[in-house]
Amino acid sequence: MKKSFAVANIRCEGCANSIKKALSPHFSFIDVNLTKEPRIVTVELQNEADEEKFKEILIGLGYPLYDQKLSSMDKLGLKTKSFVSCAVGKFTLDKGE
């Protein structure tokens, strides 16, 4: 089943590229909608474990769910991590990877 999530810290195509690249080994369908705010990520989930894996991967990249309860320090750390993920995504996008 396809499920959509509002995700924080996504700013551009570089962010979307990093997210798609990280999720693609685990999910058959991934869409990052950059036209809405907050940004919406849609994935094909098979079960609850898939949803947890999805959230774990996003947090690892610095992109928490929009409504996720986090401390100010956690938010700052994730925002910083998302800048790095975004830069990597832009670089690989420019290289055509």
C-alpha angles and dihedrals in degrees: 000000000000115000130184127214132190105232129195129223096028108135111157151355090288090061091046091050092052091049094048092047093050094045099042097083089057106034132048096207125041127165127174113196109206095177097075131064118248091036116246124222117193123193138172108249126192098186146342092282089061090055091052090048089050092052092045092053093048093049089049089057094045098257111120123182110274095244096039113130108240136159119248090253092051090049091051092048092049092047089053091048090050090056089058092046089049092051091049090048092051091048094051090043090055090048091050095241 
